[in-house]
C-alpha cells in the first residue's frame, strides 16, 4: 500500500484518488473537477467519485489533509 501524502501534492485530474478527511474521520474516493454552485457560478474542487460535490471537501478547515492513489483492483 502507498504511504499517505500531504494533500498539497495531490494530482488535480479526473483520475480517482483516496483522500483522508480528518473532520469526518473518513476516507473518500475523489476526483478533481468543476461543480456548479447555487448561485450558478462554476468552481473547481474535489468531487466524490461519480461527480457529487460536498462543501466540506473544499473547505480548508474541514477538507482532506492527505491523499494516496487508489489501490489496484482485486484479481
PDB file of N, H, CA, C and O in Angstrom:
ATOM      1  N   UNK A   1       0.843  -1.181   0.000  1.00  0.00           N
ATOM      2  CA  UNK A   1       0.000   0.000   0.000  1.00  0.00           C
ATOM      3  C   UNK A   1       0.889   1.246   0.000  1.00  0.00           C
ATOM      4  O   UNK A   1       1.951   1.256   0.623  1.00  0.00           O
ATOM      5  N   UNK A   2       0.467   2.257  -0.676  1.00  0.00           N
ATOM      6  H   UNK A   2      -0.396   2.248  -1.182  1.00  0.00           H
ATOM      7  CA  UNK A   2       1.201   3.512  -0.781  1.00  0.00           C
ATOM      8  C   UNK A   2       1.042   4.331   0.500  1.00  0.00           C
ATOM      9  O   UNK A   2       0.007   4.271   1.164  1.00  0.00           O
ATOM     10  N   UNK A   3       2.060   5.080   0.828  1.00  0.00           N
ATOM     11  H   UNK A   3       2.900   5.129   0.289  1.00  0.00           H
ATOM     12  CA  UNK A   3       2.004   5.954   2.000  1.00  0.00           C
ATOM     13  C   UNK A   3       1.117   7.165   1.727  1.00  0.00           C
ATOM     14  O   UNK A   3       1.012   7.631   0.593  1.00  0.00           O
ATOM     15  N   UNK A   4       0.486   7.661   2.779  1.00  0.00           N
ATOM     16  H   UNK A   4       0.572   7.282   3.700  1.00  0.00           H
ATOM     17  CA  UNK A   4      -0.310   8.885   2.659  1.00  0.00           C
ATOM     18  C   UNK A   4       0.621  10.064   2.407  1.00  0.00           C
ATOM     19  O   UNK A   4       1.713  10.138   2.971  1.00  0.00           O
ATOM     20  N   UNK A   5       0.175  10.993   1.544  1.00  0.00           N
ATOM     21  H   UNK A   5      -0.711  10.933   1.086  1.00  0.00           H
ATOM     22  CA  UNK A   5       0.951  12.177   1.191  1.00  0.00           C
ATOM     23  C   UNK A   5       0.140  13.426   1.503  1.00  0.00           C
ATOM     24  O   UNK A   5      -1.089  13.375   1.539  1.00  0.00           O
ATOM     25  N   UNK A   6       0.813  14.536   1.725  1.00  0.00           N
ATOM     26  H   UNK A   6       1.812  14.577   1.696  1.00  0.00           H
ATOM     27  CA  UNK A   6       0.134  15.791   2.007  1.00  0.00           C
ATOM     28  C   UNK A   6      -0.789  16.157   0.842  1.00  0.00           C
ATOM     29  O   UNK A   6      -0.435  15.962  -0.321  1.00  0.00           O
ATOM     30  N   UNK A   7      -1.960  16.682   1.157  1.00  0.00           N
ATOM     31  H   UNK A   7      -2.247  16.840   2.102  1.00  0.00           H
ATOM     32  CA  UNK A   7      -2.962  16.990   0.132  1.00  0.00           C
ATOM     33  C   UNK A   7      -2.453  18.027  -0.871  1.00  0.00           C
ATOM     34  O   UNK A   7      -2.929  18.072  -2.006  1.00  0.00           O
ATOM     35  N   UNK A   8      -1.501  18.853  -0.469  1.00  0.00           N
ATOM     36  H   UNK A   8      -1.114  18.816   0.452  1.00  0.00           H
ATOM     37  CA  UNK A   8      -0.968  19.866  -1.393  1.00  0.00           C
ATOM     38  C   UNK A   8      -0.255  19.239  -2.582  1.00  0.00           C
ATOM     39  O   UNK A   8      -0.042  19.910  -3.591  1.00  0.00           O
ATOM     40  N   UNK A   9       0.118  17.968  -2.485  1.00  0.00           N
ATOM     41  H   UNK A   9      -0.055  17.423  -1.665  1.00  0.00           H
ATOM     42  CA  UNK A   9       0.807  17.292  -3.585  1.00  0.00           C
ATOM     43  C   UNK A   9      -0.137  16.440  -4.440  1.00  0.00           C
ATOM     44  O   UNK A   9       0.307  15.777  -5.378  1.00  0.00           O
ATOM     45  N   UNK A  10      -1.424  16.454  -4.124  1.00  0.00           N
ATOM     46  H   UNK A  10      -1.785  16.992  -3.362  1.00  0.00           H
ATOM     47  CA  UNK A  10      -2.391  15.608  -4.839  1.00  0.00           C
ATOM     48  C   UNK A  10      -2.543  16.042  -6.298  1.00  0.00           C
ATOM     49  O   UNK A  10      -2.571  17.237  -6.593  1.00  0.00           O
ATOM     50  N   UNK A  11      -2.640  15.067  -7.210  1.00  0.00           N
ATOM     51  H   UNK A  11      -2.617  14.097  -6.970  1.00  0.00           H
ATOM     52  CA  UNK A  11      -2.853  15.414  -8.620  1.00  0.00           C
ATOM     53  C   UNK A  11      -4.280  15.911  -8.834  1.00  0.00           C
ATOM     54  O   UNK A  11      -5.237  15.288  -8.372  1.00  0.00           O
ATOM     55  N   UNK A  12      -4.414  17.002  -9.515  1.00  0.00           N
ATOM     56  H   UNK A  12      -3.637  17.508  -9.890  1.00  0.00           H
ATOM     57  CA  UNK A  12      -5.743  17.573  -9.780  1.00  0.00           C
ATOM     58  C   UNK A  12      -6.154  17.177 -11.188  1.00  0.00           C
ATOM     59  O   UNK A  12      -6.065  17.958 -12.135  1.00  0.00           O
ATOM     60  N   UNK A  13      -6.613  15.918 -11.289  1.00  0.00           N
ATOM     61  H   UNK A  13      -6.686  15.284 -10.519  1.00  0.00           H
ATOM     62  CA  UNK A  13      -7.026  15.339 -12.568  1.00  0.00           C
ATOM     63  C   UNK A  13      -8.357  14.629 -12.382  1.00  0.00           C
ATOM     64  O   UNK A  13      -8.918  14.606 -11.287  1.00  0.00           O
ATOM     65  N   UNK A  14      -8.853  14.049 -13.471  1.00  0.00           N
ATOM     66  H   UNK A  14      -8.397  14.068 -14.361  1.00  0.00           H
ATOM     67  CA  UNK A  14     -10.117  13.306 -13.402  1.00  0.00           C
ATOM     68  C   UNK A  14      -9.918  11.869 -12.911  1.00  0.00           C
ATOM     69  O   UNK A  14     -10.889  11.126 -12.766  1.00  0.00           O
ATOM     70  N   UNK A  15      -8.670  11.476 -12.656  1.00  0.00           N
ATOM     71  H   UNK A  15      -7.882  12.080 -12.774  1.00  0.00           H
ATOM     72  CA  UNK A  15      -8.400  10.135 -12.132  1.00  0.00           C
ATOM     73  C   UNK A  15      -8.710  10.111 -10.636  1.00  0.00           C
ATOM     74  O   UNK A  15      -8.359  11.046  -9.915  1.00  0.00           O
ATOM     75  N   UNK A  16      -9.362   9.055 -10.169  1.00  0.00           N
ATOM     76  H   UNK A  16      -9.647   8.296 -10.754  1.00  0.00           H
ATOM     77  CA  UNK A  16      -9.731   8.998  -8.761  1.00  0.00           C
ATOM     78  C   UNK A  16      -8.523   8.752  -7.871  1.00  0.00           C
ATOM     79  O   UNK A  16      -7.584   8.048  -8.244  1.00  0.00           O
ATOM     80  N   UNK A  17      -8.569   9.350  -6.685  1.00  0.00           N
ATOM     81  H   UNK A  17      -9.332   9.922  -6.381  1.00  0.00           H
ATOM     82  CA  UNK A  17      -7.583   9.136  -5.635  1.00  0.00           C
ATOM     83  C   UNK A  17      -8.356   8.954  -4.330  1.00  0.00           C
ATOM     84  O   UNK A  17      -9.555   9.225  -4.267  1.00  0.00           O
ATOM     85  N   UNK A  18      -7.666   8.497  -3.298  1.00  0.00           N
ATOM     86  H   UNK A  18      -6.692   8.277  -3.349  1.00  0.00           H
ATOM     87  CA  UNK A  18      -8.256   8.411  -1.970  1.00  0.00           C
ATOM     88  C   UNK A  18      -7.784   9.604  -1.158  1.00  0.00           C
ATOM     89  O   UNK A  18      -6.610   9.973  -1.209  1.00  0.00           O
ATOM     90  N   UNK A  19      -8.706  10.211  -0.404  1.00  0.00           N
ATOM     91  H   UNK A  19      -9.659   9.912  -0.363  1.00  0.00           H
ATOM     92  CA  UNK A  19      -8.340  11.309   0.484  1.00  0.00           C
ATOM     93  C   UNK A  19      -8.808  10.988   1.900  1.00  0.00           C
ATOM     94  O   UNK A  19      -9.840  10.348   2.101  1.00  0.00           O
ATOM     95  N   UNK A  20      -8.028  11.448   2.874  1.00  0.00           N
ATOM     96  H   UNK A  20      -7.190  11.969   2.711  1.00  0.00           H
ATOM     97  CA  UNK A  20      -8.387  11.335   4.281  1.00  0.00           C
ATOM     98  C   UNK A  20      -8.919  12.686   4.724  1.00  0.00           C
ATOM     99  O   UNK A  20      -8.258  13.711   4.564  1.00  0.00           O
ATOM    100  N   UNK A  21     -10.145  12.674   5.293  1.00  0.00           N
ATOM    101  H   UNK A  21     -10.682  11.841   5.423  1.00  0.00           H
ATOM    102  CA  UNK A  21     -10.782  13.899   5.771  1.00  0.00           C
ATOM    103  C   UNK A  21     -10.883  13.801   7.293  1.00  0.00           C
ATOM    104  O   UNK A  21     -11.771  13.123   7.809  1.00  0.00           O
ATOM    105  N   UNK A  22      -9.981  14.471   8.018  1.00  0.00           N
ATOM    106  H   UNK A  22      -9.259  15.022   7.599  1.00  0.00           H
ATOM    107  CA  UNK A  22      -9.974  14.362   9.473  1.00  0.00           C
ATOM    108  C   UNK A  22     -11.280  14.791  10.131  1.00  0.00           C
ATOM    109  O   UNK A  22     -11.696  14.184  11.118  1.00  0.00           O
ATOM    110  N   UNK A  23     -11.938  15.834   9.601  1.00  0.00           N
ATOM    111  H   UNK A  23     -11.600  16.327   8.800  1.00  0.00           H
ATOM    112  CA  UNK A  23     -13.177  16.320  10.219  1.00  0.00           C
ATOM    113  C   UNK A  23     -14.284  15.264  10.190  1.00  0.00           C
ATOM    114  O   UNK A  23     -15.167  15.268  11.048  1.00  0.00           O
ATOM    115  N   UNK A  24     -14.238  14.362   9.208  1.00  0.00           N
ATOM    116  H   UNK A  24     -13.521  14.359   8.512  1.00  0.00           H
ATOM    117  CA  UNK A  24     -15.224  13.283   9.093  1.00  0.00           C
ATOM    118  C   UNK A  24     -14.667  11.949   9.582  1.00  0.00           C
ATOM    119  O   UNK A  24     -15.405  10.979   9.751  1.00  0.00           O
ATOM    120  N   UNK A  25     -13.347  11.915   9.809  1.00  0.00           N
ATOM    121  H   UNK A  25     -12.747  12.703   9.672  1.00  0.00           H
ATOM    122  CA  UNK A  25     -12.657  10.662  10.159  1.00  0.00           C
ATOM    123  C   UNK A  25     -12.998   9.570   9.145  1.00  0.00           C
ATOM    124  O   UNK A  25     -13.361   8.448   9.500  1.00  0.00           O
ATOM    125  N   UNK A  26     -12.868   9.942   7.871  1.00  0.00           N
ATOM    126  H   UNK A  26     -12.573  10.853   7.582  1.00  0.00           H
ATOM    127  CA  UNK A  26     -13.298   9.047   6.796  1.00  0.00           C
ATOM    128  C   UNK A  26     -12.403   9.200   5.566  1.00  0.00           C
ATOM    129  O   UNK A  26     -11.814  10.255   5.330  1.00  0.00           O
ATOM    130  N   UNK A  27     -12.318   8.123   4.795  1.00  0.00           N
ATOM    131  H   UNK A  27     -12.797   7.266   4.986  1.00  0.00           H
ATOM    132  CA  UNK A  27     -11.614   8.121   3.514  1.00  0.00           C
ATOM    133  C   UNK A  27     -12.661   8.190   2.408  1.00  0.00           C
ATOM    134  O   UNK A  27     -13.676   7.495   2.461  1.00  0.00           O
ATOM    135  N   UNK A  28     -12.412   9.027   1.412  1.00  0.00           N
ATOM    136  H   UNK A  28     -11.587   9.592   1.369  1.00  0.00           H
ATOM    137  CA  UNK A  28     -13.309   9.164   0.265  1.00  0.00           C
ATOM    138  C   UNK A  28     -12.524   8.959  -1.025  1.00  0.00           C
ATOM    139  O   UNK A  28     -11.355   9.337  -1.106  1.00  0.00           O
ATOM    140  N   UNK A  29     -13.153   8.367  -2.027  1.00  0.00           N
ATOM    141  H   UNK A  29     -14.102   8.060  -1.961  1.00  0.00           H
ATOM    142  CA  UNK A  29     -12.604   8.331  -3.384  1.00  0.00           C
ATOM    143  C   UNK A  29     -13.078   9.606  -4.060  1.00  0.00           C
ATOM    144  O   UNK A  29     -14.280   9.857  -4.146  1.00  0.00           O
ATOM    145  N   UNK A  30     -12.133  10.415  -4.542  1.00  0.00           N
ATOM    146  H   UNK A  30     -11.157  10.211  -4.472  1.00  0.00           H
ATOM    147  CA  UNK A  30     -12.479  11.704  -5.136  1.00  0.00           C
ATOM    148  C   UNK A  30     -11.764  11.893  -6.467  1.00  0.00           C
ATOM    149  O   UNK A  30     -10.807  11.190  -6.789  1.00  0.00           O
ATOM    150  N   UNK A  31     -12.255  12.857  -7.224  1.00  0.00           N
ATOM    151  H   UNK A  31     -13.033  13.428  -6.963  1.00  0.00           H
ATOM    152  CA  UNK A  31     -11.598  13.335  -8.432  1.00  0.00           C
ATOM    153  C   UNK A  31     -11.602  14.862  -8.364  1.00  0.00           C
ATOM    154  O   UNK A  31     -12.306  15.447  -7.542  1.00  0.00           O
ATOM    155  N   UNK A  32     -10.824  15.497  -9.219  1.00  0.00           N
ATOM    156  H   UNK A  32     -10.252  15.021  -9.887  1.00  0.00           H
ATOM    157  CA  UNK A  32     -10.806  16.955  -9.312  1.00  0.00           C
ATOM    158  C   UNK A  32     -11.667  17.334 -10.504  1.00  0.00           C
ATOM    159  O   UNK A  32     -11.522  16.751 -11.578  1.00  0.00           O
ATOM    160  N   UNK A  33     -12.555  18.296 -10.336  1.00  0.00           N
ATOM    161  H   UNK A  33     -12.673  18.770  -9.463  1.00  0.00           H
ATOM    162  CA  UNK A  33     -13.388  18.704 -11.459  1.00  0.00           C
ATOM    163  C   UNK A  33     -14.192  19.943 -11.150  1.00  0.00           C
ATOM    164  O   UNK A  33     -14.060  20.545 -10.085  1.00  0.00           O
ATOM    165  N   UNK A  34     -15.028  20.312 -12.102  1.00  0.00           N
ATOM    166  H   UNK A  34     -15.135  19.823 -12.967  1.00  0.00           H
ATOM    167  CA  UNK A  34     -15.846  21.510 -11.918  1.00  0.00           C
ATOM    168  C   UNK A  34     -17.193  21.135 -11.320  1.00  0.00           C
ATOM    169  O   UNK A  34     -17.730  20.056 -11.567  1.00  0.00           O
ATOM    170  N   UNK A  35     -17.714  22.048 -10.534  1.00  0.00           N
ATOM    171  H   UNK A  35     -17.277  22.925 -10.333  1.00  0.00           H
ATOM    172  CA  UNK A  35     -19.050  21.863  -9.977  1.00  0.00           C
ATOM    173  C   UNK A  35     -19.765  23.201  -9.986  1.00  0.00           C
ATOM    174  O   UNK A  35     -19.139  24.261  -9.998  1.00  0.00           O
ATOM    175  N   UNK A  36     -21.074  23.131  -9.978  1.00  0.00           N
ATOM    176  H   UNK A  36     -21.583  22.270  -9.968  1.00  0.00           H
ATOM    177  CA  UNK A  36     -21.916  24.319 -10.080  1.00  0.00           C
ATOM    178  C   UNK A  36     -22.452  24.703  -8.705  1.00  0.00           C
ATOM    179  O   UNK A  36     -22.950  23.858  -7.962  1.00  0.00           O
ATOM    180  N   UNK A  37     -22.346  25.972  -8.383  1.00  0.00           N
ATOM    181  H   UNK A  37     -21.942  26.659  -8.987  1.00  0.00           H
ATOM    182  CA  UNK A  37     -22.831  26.495  -7.108  1.00  0.00           C
ATOM    183  C   UNK A  37     -24.299  26.884  -7.241  1.00  0.00           C
ATOM    184  O   UNK A  37     -24.839  26.976  -8.343  1.00  0.00           O
ATOM    185  N   UNK A  38     -24.924  27.109  -6.099  1.00  0.00           N
ATOM    186  H   UNK A  38     -24.485  27.034  -5.204  1.00  0.00           H
ATOM    187  CA  UNK A  38     -26.340  27.500  -6.100  1.00  0.00           C
ATOM    188  C   UNK A  38     -26.568  28.824  -6.815  1.00  0.00           C
ATOM    189  O   UNK A  38     -27.645  29.055  -7.365  1.00  0.00           O
ATOM    190  N   UNK A  39     -25.560  29.697  -6.813  1.00  0.00           N
ATOM    191  H   UNK A  39     -24.685  29.509  -6.367  1.00  0.00           H
ATOM    192  CA  UNK A  39     -25.701  30.979  -7.496  1.00  0.00           C
ATOM    193  C   UNK A  39     -25.345  30.874  -8.984  1.00  0.00           C
ATOM    194  O   UNK A  39     -25.180  31.884  -9.667  1.00  0.00           O
ATOM    195  N   UNK A  40     -25.230  29.646  -9.466  1.00  0.00           N
ATOM    196  H   UNK A  40     -25.364  28.825  -8.911  1.00  0.00           H
ATOM    197  CA  UNK A  40     -24.953  29.321 -10.861  1.00  0.00           C
ATOM    198  C   UNK A  40     -23.502  29.584 -11.280  1.00  0.00           C
ATOM    199  O   UNK A  40     -23.173  29.474 -12.461  1.00  0.00           O
ATOM    200  N   UNK A  41     -22.629  29.932 -10.320  1.00  0.00           N
ATOM    201  H   UNK A  41     -22.897  30.021  -9.360  1.00  0.00           H
ATOM    202  CA  UNK A  41     -21.219  30.064 -10.656  1.00  0.00           C
ATOM    203  C   UNK A  41     -20.598  28.665 -10.742  1.00  0.00           C
ATOM    204  O   UNK A  41     -21.126  27.697 -10.195  1.00  0.00           O
ATOM    205  N   UNK A  42     -19.479  28.589 -11.433  1.00  0.00           N
ATOM    206  H   UNK A  42     -19.050  29.375 -11.878  1.00  0.00           H
ATOM    207  CA  UNK A  42     -18.777  27.315 -11.598  1.00  0.00           C
ATOM    208  C   UNK A  42     -17.461  27.405 -10.844  1.00  0.00           C
ATOM    209  O   UNK A  42     -16.732  28.391 -10.953  1.00  0.00           O
ATOM    210  N   UNK A  43     -17.166  26.355 -10.072  1.00  0.00           N
ATOM    211  H   UNK A  43     -17.759  25.554  -9.984  1.00  0.00           H
ATOM    212  CA  UNK A  43     -15.909  26.281  -9.334  1.00  0.00           C
ATOM    213  C   UNK A  43     -15.244  24.948  -9.610  1.00  0.00           C
ATOM    214  O   UNK A  43     -15.878  24.010 -10.092  1.00  0.00           O
ATOM    215  N   UNK A  44     -13.968  24.876  -9.302  1.00  0.00           N
ATOM    216  H   UNK A  44     -13.453  25.638  -8.911  1.00  0.00           H
ATOM    217  CA  UNK A  44     -13.231  23.626  -9.398  1.00  0.00           C
ATOM    218  C   UNK A  44     -12.878  23.172  -7.993  1.00  0.00           C
ATOM    219  O   UNK A  44     -12.581  23.986  -7.119  1.00  0.00           O
ATOM    220  N   UNK A  45     -12.912  21.876  -7.789  1.00  0.00           N
ATOM    221  H   UNK A  45     -13.153  21.214  -8.499  1.00  0.00           H
ATOM    222  CA  UNK A  45     -12.579  21.342  -6.479  1.00  0.00           C
ATOM    223  C   UNK A  45     -12.708  19.834  -6.455  1.00  0.00           C
ATOM    224  O   UNK A  45     -12.888  19.196  -7.492  1.00  0.00           O
ATOM    225  N   UNK A  46     -12.614  19.262  -5.249  1.00  0.00           N
ATOM    226  H   UNK A  46     -12.467  19.780  -4.406  1.00  0.00           H
ATOM    227  CA  UNK A  46     -12.718  17.825  -5.072  1.00  0.00           C
ATOM    228  C   UNK A  46     -14.173  17.395  -5.143  1.00  0.00           C
ATOM    229  O   UNK A  46     -15.052  18.006  -4.536  1.00  0.00           O
ATOM    230  N   UNK A  47     -14.403  16.334  -5.894  1.00  0.00           N
ATOM    231  H   UNK A  47     -13.689  15.837  -6.387  1.00  0.00           H
ATOM    232  CA  UNK A  47     -15.735  15.754  -6.045  1.00  0.00           C
ATOM    233  C   UNK A  47     -15.677  14.307  -5.592  1.00  0.00           C
ATOM    234  O   UNK A  47     -14.734  13.588  -5.923  1.00  0.00           O
ATOM    235  N   UNK A  48     -16.677  13.875  -4.838  1.00  0.00           N
ATOM    236  H   UNK A  48     -17.443  14.460  -4.569  1.00  0.00           H
ATOM    237  CA  UNK A  48     -16.741  12.459  -4.501  1.00  0.00           C
ATOM    238  C   UNK A  48     -16.880  11.709  -5.804  1.00  0.00           C
ATOM    239  O   UNK A  48     -17.663  12.106  -6.667  1.00  0.00           O
ATOM    240  N   UNK A  49     -16.125  10.620  -5.964  1.00  0.00           N
ATOM    241  H   UNK A  49     -15.489  10.297  -5.263  1.00  0.00           H
ATOM    242  CA  UNK A  49     -16.082   9.898  -7.229  1.00  0.00           C
ATOM    243  C   UNK A  49     -17.487   9.619  -7.719  1.00  0.00           C
ATOM    244  O   UNK A  49     -18.301   9.044  -6.997  1.00  0.00           O
ATOM    245  N   UNK A  50     -17.770  10.021  -8.935  1.00  0.00           N
ATOM    246  H   UNK A  50     -17.109  10.487  -9.522  1.00  0.00           H
ATOM    247  CA  UNK A  50     -19.096   9.915  -9.512  1.00  0.00           C
ATOM    248  C   UNK A  50     -19.698  11.288  -9.766  1.00  0.00           C
ATOM    249  O   UNK A  50     -20.731  11.396 -10.428  1.00  0.00           O
ATOM    250  N   UNK A  51     -19.057  12.356  -9.241  1.00  0.00           N
ATOM    251  H   UNK A  51     -18.218  12.268  -8.703  1.00  0.00           H
ATOM    252  CA  UNK A  51     -19.463  13.703  -9.591  1.00  0.00           C
ATOM    253  C   UNK A  51     -20.156  14.522  -8.534  1.00  0.00           C
ATOM    254  O   UNK A  51     -20.567  15.644  -8.828  1.00  0.00           O
ATOM    255  N   UNK A  52     -20.313  14.029  -7.314  1.00  0.00           N
ATOM    256  H   UNK A  52     -19.979  13.117  -7.075  1.00  0.00           H
ATOM    257  CA  UNK A  52     -21.040  14.752  -6.284  1.00  0.00           C
ATOM    258  C   UNK A  52     -20.115  15.671  -5.496  1.00  0.00           C
ATOM    259  O   UNK A  52     -19.115  15.224  -4.935  1.00  0.00           O
ATOM    260  N   UNK A  53     -20.453  16.959  -5.455  1.00  0.00           N
ATOM    261  H   UNK A  53     -21.266  17.323  -5.911  1.00  0.00           H
ATOM    262  CA  UNK A  53     -19.660  17.920  -4.680  1.00  0.00           C
ATOM    263  C   UNK A  53     -20.161  17.937  -3.239  1.00  0.00           C
ATOM    264  O   UNK A  53     -21.366  17.855  -2.999  1.00  0.00           O
ATOM    265  N   UNK A  54     -19.262  18.040  -2.299  1.00  0.00           N
ATOM    266  H   UNK A  54     -18.284  18.107  -2.494  1.00  0.00           H
ATOM    267  CA  UNK A  54     -19.598  18.172  -0.886  1.00  0.00           C
ATOM    268  C   UNK A  54     -18.819  19.365  -0.353  1.00  0.00           C
ATOM    269  O   UNK A  54     -17.610  19.463  -0.561  1.00  0.00           O
ATOM    270  N   UNK A  55     -19.505  20.271   0.334  1.00  0.00           N
ATOM    271  H   UNK A  55     -20.487  20.191   0.503  1.00  0.00           H
ATOM    272  CA  UNK A  55     -18.863  21.507   0.770  1.00  0.00           C
ATOM    273  C   UNK A  55     -17.651  21.259   1.656  1.00  0.00           C
ATOM    274  O   UNK A  55     -16.672  22.001   1.568  1.00  0.00           O
ATOM    275  N   UNK A  56     -17.688  20.233   2.512  1.00  0.00           N
ATOM    276  H   UNK A  56     -18.483  19.631   2.583  1.00  0.00           H
ATOM    277  CA  UNK A  56     -16.550  20.004   3.407  1.00  0.00           C
ATOM    278  C   UNK A  56     -15.287  19.624   2.650  1.00  0.00           C
ATOM    279  O   UNK A  56     -14.189  19.876   3.147  1.00  0.00           O
ATOM    280  N   UNK A  57     -15.398  19.024   1.462  1.00  0.00           N
ATOM    281  H   UNK A  57     -16.290  18.820   1.058  1.00  0.00           H
ATOM    282  CA  UNK A  57     -14.209  18.623   0.714  1.00  0.00           C
ATOM    283  C   UNK A  57     -13.380  19.813   0.250  1.00  0.00           C
ATOM    284  O   UNK A  57     -12.170  19.686   0.063  1.00  0.00           O
ATOM    285  N   UNK A  58     -14.003  20.950   0.064  1.00  0.00           N
ATOM    286  H   UNK A  58     -14.986  21.054   0.216  1.00  0.00           H
ATOM    287  CA  UNK A  58     -13.309  22.119  -0.463  1.00  0.00           C
ATOM    288  C   UNK A  58     -13.198  23.244   0.556  1.00  0.00           C
ATOM    289  O   UNK A  58     -12.930  24.391   0.198  1.00  0.00           O
ATOM    290  N   UNK A  59     -13.405  22.913   1.817  1.00  0.00           N
ATOM    291  H   UNK A  59     -13.623  21.981   2.107  1.00  0.00           H
ATOM    292  CA  UNK A  59     -13.258  23.866   2.896  1.00  0.00           C
ATOM    293  C   UNK A  59     -11.895  23.620   3.544  1.00  0.00           C
ATOM    294  O   UNK A  59     -11.644  22.521   4.038  1.00  0.00           O
ATOM    295  N   UNK A  60     -11.007  24.625   3.552  1.00  0.00           N
ATOM    296  H   UNK A  60     -11.211  25.517   3.150  1.00  0.00           H
ATOM    297  CA  UNK A  60      -9.658  24.400   4.083  1.00  0.00           C
ATOM    298  C   UNK A  60      -9.629  23.877   5.524  1.00  0.00           C
ATOM    299  O   UNK A  60      -8.729  23.117   5.880  1.00  0.00           O
ATOM    300  N   UNK A  61     -10.594  24.269   6.353  1.00  0.00           N
ATOM    301  H   UNK A  61     -11.325  24.886   6.064  1.00  0.00           H
ATOM    302  CA  UNK A  61     -10.621  23.802   7.748  1.00  0.00           C
ATOM    303  C   UNK A  61     -11.211  22.402   7.888  1.00  0.00           C
ATOM    304  O   UNK A  61     -10.917  21.715   8.867  1.00  0.00           O
ATOM    305  N   UNK A  62     -12.029  21.962   6.943  1.00  0.00           N
ATOM    306  H   UNK A  62     -12.268  22.520   6.148  1.00  0.00           H
ATOM    307  CA  UNK A  62     -12.721  20.677   7.067  1.00  0.00           C
ATOM    308  C   UNK A  62     -12.320  19.661   6.013  1.00  0.00           C
ATOM    309  O   UNK A  62     -12.666  18.485   6.126  1.00  0.00           O
ATOM    310  N   UNK A  63     -11.608  20.089   5.007  1.00  0.00           N
ATOM    311  H   UNK A  63     -11.328  21.044   4.915  1.00  0.00           H
ATOM    312  CA  UNK A  63     -11.315  19.240   3.863  1.00  0.00           C
ATOM    313  C   UNK A  63     -10.227  18.215   4.104  1.00  0.00           C
ATOM    314  O   UNK A  63      -9.739  18.055   5.223  1.00  0.00           O
ATOM    315  N   UNK A  64      -9.851  17.519   3.035  1.00  0.00           N
ATOM    316  H   UNK A  64     -10.246  17.649   2.126  1.00  0.00           H
ATOM    317  CA  UNK A  64      -8.844  16.471   3.150  1.00  0.00           C
ATOM    318  C   UNK A  64      -7.472  17.017   3.543  1.00  0.00           C
ATOM    319  O   UNK A  64      -7.086  18.122   3.162  1.00  0.00           O
ATOM    320  N   UNK A  65      -6.750  16.206   4.319  1.00  0.00           N
ATOM    321  H   UNK A  65      -7.064  15.309   4.629  1.00  0.00           H
ATOM    322  CA  UNK A  65      -5.398  16.588   4.716  1.00  0.00           C
ATOM    323  C   UNK A  65      -4.343  15.752   3.996  1.00  0.00           C
ATOM    324  O   UNK A  65      -3.203  16.190   3.843  1.00  0.00           O
ATOM    325  N   UNK A  66      -4.720  14.543   3.549  1.00  0.00           N
ATOM    326  H   UNK A  66      -5.646  14.187   3.673  1.00  0.00           H
ATOM    327  CA  UNK A  66      -3.774  13.632   2.914  1.00  0.00           C
ATOM    328  C   UNK A  66      -4.452  12.871   1.779  1.00  0.00           C
ATOM    329  O   UNK A  66      -5.678  12.795   1.703  1.00  0.00           O
ATOM    330  N   UNK A  67      -3.632  12.315   0.910  1.00  0.00           N
ATOM    331  H   UNK A  67      -2.636  12.376   0.972  1.00  0.00           H
ATOM    332  CA  UNK A  67      -4.152  11.548  -0.226  1.00  0.00           C
ATOM    333  C   UNK A  67      -3.213  10.385  -0.524  1.00  0.00           C
ATOM    334  O   UNK A  67      -2.075  10.341  -0.057  1.00  0.00           O
ATOM    335  N   UNK A  68      -3.728   9.443  -1.319  1.00  0.00           N
ATOM    336  H   UNK A  68      -4.652   9.480  -1.698  1.00  0.00           H
ATOM    337  CA  UNK A  68      -2.912   8.375  -1.884  1.00  0.00           C
ATOM    338  C   UNK A  68      -3.630   7.830  -3.114  1.00  0.00           C
ATOM    339  O   UNK A  68      -4.845   7.984  -3.237  1.00  0.00           O
ATOM    340  N   UNK A  69      -2.895   7.195  -4.026  1.00  0.00           N
ATOM    341  H   UNK A  69      -1.908   7.069  -3.926  1.00  0.00           H
ATOM    342  CA  UNK A  69      -3.535   6.608  -5.199  1.00  0.00           C
ATOM    343  C   UNK A  69      -4.501   5.497  -4.775  1.00  0.00           C
ATOM    344  O   UNK A  69      -4.347   4.892  -3.714  1.00  0.00           O
ATOM    345  N   UNK A  70      -5.476   5.248  -5.609  1.00  0.00           N
ATOM    346  H   UNK A  70      -5.601   5.739  -6.471  1.00  0.00           H
ATOM    347  CA  UNK A  70      -6.368   4.121  -5.337  1.00  0.00           C
ATOM    348  C   UNK A  70      -5.583   2.831  -5.551  1.00  0.00           C
ATOM    349  O   UNK A  70      -4.708   2.777  -6.415  1.00  0.00           O
ATOM    350  N   UNK A  71      -5.885   1.798  -4.779  1.00  0.00           N
ATOM    351  H   UNK A  71      -6.596   1.842  -4.077  1.00  0.00           H
ATOM    352  CA  UNK A  71      -5.158   0.526  -4.940  1.00  0.00           C
ATOM    353  C   UNK A  71      -5.562  -0.180  -6.222  1.00  0.00           C
ATOM    354  O   UNK A  71      -6.585   0.138  -6.828  1.00  0.00           O
ATOM    355  N   UNK A  72      -4.754  -1.132  -6.620  1.00  0.00           N
ATOM    356  H   UNK A  72      -3.923  -1.390  -6.127  1.00  0.00           H
ATOM    357  CA  UNK A  72      -5.092  -1.959  -7.767  1.00  0.00           C
ATOM    358  C   UNK A  72      -6.331  -2.798  -7.432  1.00  0.00           C
ATOM    359  O   UNK A  72      -6.493  -3.219  -6.287  1.00  0.00           O
ATOM    360  N   UNK A  73      -7.200  -3.045  -8.407  1.00  0.00           N
ATOM    361  H   UNK A  73      -7.068  -2.703  -9.337  1.00  0.00           H
ATOM    362  CA  UNK A  73      -8.401  -3.862  -8.128  1.00  0.00           C
ATOM    363  C   UNK A  73      -8.016  -5.317  -7.852  1.00  0.00           C
ATOM    364  O   UNK A  73      -6.956  -5.774  -8.278  1.00  0.00           O
ATOM    365  N   UNK A  74      -8.873  -6.032  -7.148  1.00  0.00           N
ATOM    366  H   UNK A  74      -9.734  -5.661  -6.803  1.00  0.00           H
ATOM    367  CA  UNK A  74      -8.577  -7.441  -6.887  1.00  0.00           C
ATOM    368  C   UNK A  74      -8.631  -8.265  -8.170  1.00  0.00           C
ATOM    369  O   UNK A  74      -9.256  -7.872  -9.155  1.00  0.00           O
ATOM    370  N   UNK A  75      -7.973  -9.399  -8.136  1.00  0.00           N
ATOM    371  H   UNK A  75      -7.466  -9.719  -7.336  1.00  0.00           H
ATOM    372  CA  UNK A  75      -7.964 -10.279  -9.316  1.00  0.00           C
ATOM    373  C   UNK A  75      -9.178 -11.176  -9.309  1.00  0.00           C
ATOM    374  O   UNK A  75      -9.351 -11.988 -10.218  1.00  0.00           O
TER     375      UNK A  75
END
